[in-house]
Amino acid sequence: NFNVNESSFDFETYENVDFIQIYNANGVMEFQLPVSSDKVRISKNLFGTGNFKVGFLLKDSSDIKFAEVNIR
């Protein structure tokens, strides 16, 4: 969900997220942030314009779950 009041993306998962990873349109990871929560808020200011992927590395899992974000 996009939180208009906070200008942020709000994600909620069923399991705790250990890390989130932000990838640009070319698939290059721009940064990784530790989380340790099932609720994540990412400021729109962390992104430039364009298409991005947000990777969620869940606790006790080696699989990364992705969400696509398009900033205009």
Secondary structure as GFF3:
##gff-version 3
##sequence-region A 1 72
A	DSSP	beta_strand	2	3	.	.	.	ID=ss1
A	DSSP	beta_strand	8	23	.	.	.	ID=ss2
A	DSSP	beta_strand	29	43	.	.	.	ID=ss3
A	DSSP	three_ten_helix	44	46	.	.	.	ID=ss4
A	DSSP	beta_strand	50	58	.	.	.	ID=ss5
A	DSSP	beta_strand	64	71	.	.	.	ID=ss6
###
